[in-house]
């Protein structure tokens, strides 16, 4: 079938006047290039659900794509099952959420809709709290403004894992025209109220937060949905309201003050750092737009700030949780995160789990999980009662970091002092990343093949003591396309293709003992990382 004909068939079933107008214009001017972009491929449903640019056609996020996804999910679950639906404040998120509810109820499922745009962790919490069979949240997290997405959770409150993704994807492919789907059943839809938010707040404020509360926090939600919920959580826990970056306080799907709505991107934290300097704040905190991730910074004299890495925050949170919980416990992180967590776990006599990348795997690391994190500033903090949210939770993480910082402030110290303490105990663990973005994916395939055929004997002048091919399941994990090199002195390099972008990603770690001062060890680690980085850039040459 020709692309114009596929476009006309799509147009005939599209209920959205915006995408109908877009598609009609493309057909009228016979823009075959634009039509091929939208109809020459389709968004693939995976463990992260769907994510892509808004627009008409199967290769874009739109009402037809979302309705098909909801119909596929309904087919897998079956009539009578219960699904909770949440959404953020991006363009069309509320429309996509209501379309999902309409399709699910039309298929005989019960749907509960969160009352307004809310953080993703509230949805993840609500799935278990309400005893639902699944959950859906409409969000593109920290993607560009033109994107949106569709993420599915299962009844345990965590993101789906294989083979569920394939099963749902197959069911989506079997869906016919969306204008022929059964009509919605209003009696099967429940509009949730603020009591679900209150239950979430009660859960996260029951985390082990200690008793120190005197702290001044500069905060930004980066135009996302985190501000109201985070402020309520801080007040409920006994903290003062954070000082907010006013220009970024309200949800705005265009993210006008940042070039990229990700707190890890250069420039994204500038306004928060300025606010911290003006207000003499003790701590800087940011959430990404759907508030499942948390960035942390420490103000420095002269108006600057030191933003902590995800691994540094992960180490601080882990030790805090371990020392405030009891019994048989586990902490977990991924193969690309710092090896520090394993040393912390060993020192405290708790179990340690290492998983593939993604929180969907961290949550399934094993019984007794009280803390999990990934280096991309995602954390799930628990207590003796377990994890209130079985996914990344930027609100709970922010609360716990504030509690740690308040206790340190009471002692005349900062989070930087606590990091130095950990460096003295476990060695200075420094991490960084190197990414290669390509236009031709075969370059990544060829690079991985070259490394497998001719593995390096040294990296950054450090001997490679062991090379693991993760595609063979080395290290006891399910096979995944990746390579891990363990270097002399505890340094490590993990190389893997990105699962969401045309990138080859390299995760670097240097481990240096503190023989004089943490600052001196940090400088040596930085030199080691720079040497490894230069070596990889030369070897890969992408």
C-alpha positions in Angstrom: 0.0 0.0 0.0 1.4 3.4 -0.9 2.3 6.0 1.8 -0.4 8.5 0.6 -3.0 5.7 0.8 -1.9 4.7 4.3 -2.1 8.4 5.3 -5.6 8.7 4.0 -6.7 5.6 5.9 -5.2 7.0 9.0 -6.9 10.3 8.5 -10.3 8.7 8.2 -10.0 7.3 11.8 -8.1 10.2 13.5 -10.3 11.9 16.1 -7.9 14.8 16.7 -8.5 18.0 14.7 -4.8 19.1 15.1 -3.3 16.0 13.6 -6.1 15.8 11.0 -5.2 19.3 9.9 -1.5 18.4 9.8 -2.0 15.3 7.7 -4.5 16.9 5.4 -2.0 19.7 4.6 0.8 17.2 3.9 -1.5 15.2 1.5 -2.7 18.4 -0.2 0.8 19.5 -1.0 2.0 15.9 -1.7 4.9 16.2 0.7 6.1 12.6 0.3 9.2 13.1 2.4 7.2 14.2 5.5 4.6 11.5 4.9 7.4 8.9 4.7 8.8 10.1 8.0 5.4 9.6 9.7 4.2 6.4 7.8 7.5 4.7 6.8 8.0 3.2 10.3 6.1 3.0 13.6 6.9 3.7 17.2 7.7 0.3 18.8 6.2 -0.7 22.1 8.9 -1.9 24.5 9.6 -2.2 28.2 9.7 1.6 28.4 6.3 1.7 26.5 6.1 4.3 23.7 8.0 7.6 23.3 8.3 9.9 20.4 7.6 13.2 18.7 4.0 14.5 18.6 2.3 14.4 15.2 0.2 12.4 12.8 1.0 8.8 11.8 2.2 5.6 13.4 5.7 6.9 13.8 4.5 9.7 16.0 2.7 10.1 19.4 -1.0 11.0 18.8 -4.5 9.9 19.8 -4.6 7.0 17.3 -1.3 5.6 18.5 -2.4 6.0 22.1 -5.8 4.4 21.6 -4.2 1.5 19.8 -1.8 1.0 22.7 -4.7 1.1 25.2 -6.6 -1.4 23.2 -3.6 -3.7 23.1 -3.1 -3.4 26.8 -6.8 -4.2 27.3 -6.6 -7.3 25.2 -3.7 -8.6 27.3 -5.3 -7.8 30.6 -8.9 -8.9 29.8 -12.3 -7.5 30.9 -12.8 -6.9 34.6 -9.3 -5.8 35.3 -8.4 -2.5 36.9 -6.0 0.1 35.5 -4.8 3.4 37.1 -4.0 6.2 34.7 -1.8 9.2 35.4 -0.3 11.9 33.2 2.1 14.9 33.3 1.6 18.4 31.9 3.1 17.9 28.4 1.2 18.7 25.2 -1.8 16.3 24.8 -1.0 14.3 28.0 -4.4 14.9 29.5 -6.1 14.0 26.2 -4.1 10.8 25.9 -5.0 9.8 29.4 -8.7 10.2 28.9 -8.5 8.4 25.6 -6.8 5.5 27.4 -9.6 5.5 30.0 -12.2 5.5 27.2 -10.7 2.6 25.4 -10.2 0.5 28.5 -13.7 1.0 29.8 -15.1 0.3 26.4 -13.3 -3.1 26.6 -14.9 -3.8 29.9 -12.0 -2.9 32.2 -12.2 -0.5 35.2 -10.2 2.7 34.9 -9.1 5.1 37.7 -7.9 8.5 36.5 -5.6 10.6 38.7 -7.1 14.0 39.5 -4.6 16.2 37.6 -1.1 16.2 36.2 1.1 14.6 38.8 4.5 13.1 39.3 5.1 9.6 37.8 5.9 8.2 41.3 2.4 9.0 42.5 1.1 6.8 39.7 3.5 4.0 40.5 2.5 4.2 44.2 -1.3 4.3 43.3 -1.1 1.0 41.4 -0.2 -1.0 44.5 -2.2 1.2 46.9 -5.4 0.7 45.0 -4.6 -3.0 44.3 -4.8 -2.4 40.5 -3.8 -4.9 37.9 -1.8 -2.3 35.9 -1.0 1.3 35.5 -0.4 3.8 32.7 1.3 7.1 32.8 1.4 9.5 29.9 4.8 11.2 30.1 8.0 11.8 28.1 10.0 12.4 31.3 12.9 14.7 30.4 12.6 14.5 26.6 12.3 17.6 24.4 9.1 19.6 24.4 7.8 18.1 21.1 7.8 14.6 22.6 5.4 12.6 24.6 5.2 9.0 25.8 3.2 6.1 27.3 4.6 4.0 30.1 3.0 0.8 31.5 3.3 -0.6 35.0 2.1 -4.0 36.2 0.3 -4.9 39.4 3.4 -5.0 41.5 3.8 -1.2 40.9 7.0 -1.6 38.7 7.5 -1.1 35.0 6.9 -4.1 32.8 9.7 -6.5 31.7 9.9 -9.1 29.0 8.0 -11.0 27.8 5.1 -8.7 28.7 6.3 -6.0 26.4 6.3 -8.3 23.4 2.9 -9.7 24.3 1.4 -6.2 24.5 3.2 -5.1 21.3 1.7 -8.1 19.5 -1.8 -7.2 20.8 -1.3 -3.6 19.6 -0.5 -4.8 16.1 -3.7 -6.8 16.0 -5.9 -3.7 16.8 -8.1 -2.5 13.9 -9.4 0.9 13.3 -9.8 3.0 16.4 -13.1 4.5 15.3 -14.5 1.0 15.4 -13.4 0.3 19.0 -16.3 -0.2 21.6 -17.8 2.9 23.1 -16.5 3.9 26.5 -18.5 2.8 29.6 -18.8 5.8 32.0 -19.8 3.5 34.8 -16.4 1.8 34.8 -14.4 5.1 35.1 -13.5 6.5 38.5 -12.1 10.0 38.8 -9.7 9.9 41.8 -9.5 12.7 44.3 -6.8 14.2 46.5 -6.9 11.2 48.9 -4.6 9.3 46.6 -2.1 12.1 46.9 -2.5 12.2 50.6 -1.8 8.5 50.8 1.4 8.9 48.7 2.5 11.8 51.0 1.9 9.7 54.1 4.1 6.9 52.6 7.1 9.1 51.6 7.0 11.1 54.8 7.2 7.8 56.7 10.7 7.2 55.3 13.6 7.3 57.7 14.2 11.0 57.8 15.8 11.5 61.2 14.9 14.5 63.3 16.9 17.4 61.8 14.8 19.9 59.9 16.6 23.2 59.8 17.6 23.7 56.2 17.2 26.2 53.4 16.5 24.5 50.0 16.6 26.1 46.6 14.4 24.0 44.2 13.3 23.8 40.6 10.8 21.5 39.0 12.1 22.6 35.5 8.6 23.5 34.3 7.3 20.1 35.3 4.7 18.7 37.7 6.9 18.3 40.8 6.5 21.6 42.6 3.1 21.2 44.4 3.7 17.6 45.5 7.3 18.2 46.6 6.3 21.3 48.6 3.5 19.4 50.3 5.9 16.5 51.1 8.4 18.9 52.7 5.7 20.6 54.8 4.2 17.3 55.9 7.7 16.1 56.9 8.3 19.2 59.0 10.6 21.1 56.7 10.1 24.7 55.5 8.8 25.1 52.0 11.7 25.1 49.5 12.6 28.3 47.8 11.4 27.9 44.3 12.8 29.2 41.0 9.7 31.2 40.0 10.5 31.2 36.3 10.3 27.4 36.3 7.7 26.8 39.0 4.5 26.3 37.0 4.1 23.4 34.5 4.8 24.5 31.0 5.0 22.0 28.2 7.2 24.3 26.1 10.0 24.5 28.8 10.8 28.0 27.8 13.8 28.7 30.1 15.9 25.6 29.2 17.2 24.2 26.0 16.6 20.7 27.2 14.4 19.9 30.3 16.9 17.5 31.9 18.7 18.6 35.2 21.8 16.8 34.0 22.1 19.0 30.8 24.5 22.0 30.8 22.6 25.2 31.8 19.5 23.5 33.1 20.4 24.2 36.7 21.6 27.8 36.2 18.6 29.5 37.6 18.5 27.3 40.7 22.2 28.0 41.3 21.5 31.7 41.1 18.6 31.4 43.5 20.7 29.4 45.9 23.3 32.2 45.9 20.8 35.0 46.4 19.0 33.2 49.3 22.1 31.6 50.9 20.5 28.2 50.5 22.1 25.1 52.1 21.1 22.7 49.3 20.0 22.7 45.7 17.4 20.2 44.5 15.7 19.7 41.1 13.3 17.3 39.7 13.0 16.4 36.0 9.6 17.3 34.4 7.7 14.1 35.7 9.5 14.2 39.0 10.8 10.7 39.0 14.4 11.8 39.1 16.2 14.1 41.5 19.3 16.3 41.0 21.3 17.5 44.0 23.8 20.3 44.4 25.8 22.0 47.1 26.2 25.8 47.0 29.7 27.1 47.1 31.2 30.5 48.1 31.0 33.1 45.4 27.7 32.0 43.9 28.9 28.7 42.4 27.7 25.2 43.2 28.9 21.7 43.0 26.3 19.4 41.3 26.7 15.9 42.6 26.7 12.9 40.3 24.0 10.2 40.5 26.6 7.8 41.9 27.6 10.3 44.7 24.0 10.9 45.7 23.4 7.1 45.5 26.2 6.4 47.9 24.9 9.0 50.4 21.3 7.7 50.2 22.4 4.1 50.5 24.4 4.6 53.7 21.6 6.6 55.2 19.0 4.0 54.5 21.2 1.1 55.6 21.9 2.8 59.0 18.2 3.6 59.5 16.8 0.2 58.7 17.1 -3.2 60.3 16.9 -6.9 59.5 17.8 -8.8 56.3 18.0 -6.2 53.6 19.2 -5.7 50.1 20.5 -2.6 48.2 20.9 -2.7 44.4 22.1 -0.8 41.4 23.0 -1.4 37.8 26.1 -2.7 35.9 26.8 0.9 34.7 26.6 2.5 38.2 29.6 2.9 40.6 31.0 -0.1 42.4 30.9 1.9 45.6 27.5 0.5 46.6 28.8 -3.0 46.7 31.5 -1.9 49.2 29.0 0.0 51.3 26.8 -3.1 51.5 29.6 -5.3 52.4 30.8 -3.0 55.2 27.3 -2.9 56.7 26.6 -6.6 56.2 23.6 -6.2 53.9 23.0 -8.0 50.6 24.0 -6.4 47.3 22.4 -6.8 43.9 23.6 -5.7 40.5 21.2 -5.7 37.6 20.9 -4.7 33.9 20.2 -1.0 33.3 16.8 0.3 34.1 14.7 0.6 37.2 12.5 -2.2 36.0 15.4 -4.6 36.8 16.6 -2.9 40.0 13.2 -3.4 41.6 13.4 -7.1 40.9 16.9 -7.5 42.3 15.7 -9.6 45.2 13.7 -9.8 48.5 14.2 -7.2 51.2 15.1 -4.4 48.8 15.3 -1.1 50.8 17.2 1.0 48.4 17.9 1.1 44.7 19.5 3.6 42.4 20.8 4.2 38.9 23.6 6.6 37.9 21.1 8.7 35.8 19.9 10.4 39.1 17.1 7.9 39.7 16.5 6.6 43.3 14.0 4.5 45.2 14.3 5.0 49.0 12.7 2.6 51.4 12.3 1.8 55.1 11.8 -1.3 57.3 8.4 -1.5 55.6 10.0 -1.7 52.2 9.8 0.6 49.2 6.7 2.9 49.0 7.4 3.4 45.3 8.7 0.5 43.2 10.2 2.8 40.7 12.3 6.0 40.6 10.9 8.6 43.1 12.3 12.1 42.8 10.1 13.3 45.7 11.0 10.7 48.2 14.7 11.0 47.2 14.6 14.8 47.6 13.1 14.5 51.1 15.7 12.0 52.2 18.6 14.1 50.8 17.2 17.1 52.6 17.1 15.0 55.9 20.8 14.0 55.4 21.8 17.6 54.6 19.9 19.0 57.6 21.6 16.5 59.9 25.0 17.5 58.4 24.2 21.2 58.8 23.4 20.7 62.5 26.9 19.4 62.8 28.4 22.3 60.9 29.0 20.2 57.8 27.7 19.7 54.2 27.1 16.8 51.8 30.6 17.4 50.5 32.0 16.6 53.9 30.0 13.4 53.9 31.3 12.4 50.5 34.9 12.9 51.9 34.0 10.6 54.8 32.9 7.9 52.4 36.1 8.4 50.3 38.2 7.8 53.3 36.3 4.7 54.2 35.9 3.1 50.8 38.3 4.9 48.5 37.5 7.7 46.2 35.1 6.5 43.5 34.8 8.9 40.6 32.6 8.2 37.6 31.9 9.9 34.2 30.5 9.1 30.8 31.6 9.3 27.2 28.9 9.1 24.5 29.2 8.8 20.7 26.1 9.9 18.8 25.9 8.5 15.2 23.6 8.9 12.2 24.4 5.3 11.0 23.7 2.6 13.6 26.0 0.2 11.8 28.9 2.3 13.1 27.9 1.2 16.6 27.5 -2.5 15.6 31.0 -2.4 13.9 32.6 -0.8 16.9 31.2 -3.4 19.3 32.4 -6.1 16.9 35.9 -4.7 16.7 36.1 -4.6 20.5 35.0 -8.2 20.7 37.5 -9.3 18.0 40.4 -7.2 19.3 39.9 -6.4 23.0 42.1 -3.8 24.5 45.0 -4.9 26.8 45.1 -1.6 28.5 42.8 1.4 28.9 44.2 4.7 30.1 47.6 3.0 30.7 45.9 0.6 33.1 46.1 -3.1 32.4 42.7 -4.8 31.6 42.5 -7.5 34.3 39.2 -9.0 33.0 37.0 -8.5 30.1 33.3 -9.5 30.3 31.1 -9.9 27.2 27.7 -9.2 28.6 26.1 -10.6 25.5 27.2 -14.0 26.6 25.7 -13.5 30.1 29.2 -13.0 31.7 28.7 -11.8 35.3 25.6 -13.9 35.8 23.1 -11.4 34.3 20.7 -12.0 31.4 22.5 -11.5 28.1 22.6 -7.9 26.9 24.7 -6.1 24.3 27.6 -4.7 26.3 31.2 -5.1 27.3 32.8 -4.6 30.7 36.5 -4.1 31.4 37.9 -4.4 34.9 41.1 -2.5 35.2 44.0 -2.5 37.6 43.3 -0.8 40.9 39.5 -1.2 40.7 38.9 1.1 37.7 36.2 -0.1 35.3 34.7 0.7 31.8 31.3 -0.5 30.6 30.4 0.0 26.9 26.9 -0.5 25.5 24.7 0.8 22.8 21.9 3.1 24.1 18.5 1.5 24.2 16.7 4.7 23.4 19.0 6.9 21.3 21.5 6.4 18.4 24.4 6.4 20.8 27.3 4.3 22.0 27.7 4.9 25.7 30.8 4.4 27.8 30.6 4.4 31.6 33.9 5.1 33.3 35.0 4.6 36.9 38.2 5.3 38.7 38.9 4.1 42.2 41.7 5.8 44.2 42.6 5.3 47.8 42.8 8.4 50.0 46.4 8.4 51.2 46.6 12.2 52.0 43.4 14.1 51.4 40.1 13.4 49.5 40.8 16.4 47.3 44.2 15.0 46.3 42.6 11.6 45.6 39.8 13.3 43.6 42.4 15.0 41.4 44.2 11.7 40.7 40.9 10.1 39.9 40.1 12.9 37.5 43.4 12.4 35.7 42.8 8.7 35.4 39.3 9.2 34.0 40.7 11.7 31.5 43.3 9.2 30.4 40.7 6.5 29.9 38.5 8.8 28.0 41.2 9.9 25.6 42.1 6.2 25.0 38.5 5.3 24.2 38.0 8.3 21.9 41.1 7.1 19.9 40.1 3.5 19.9 36.4 4.0 18.9 36.9 7.0 16.7 33.1 7.3 15.9 
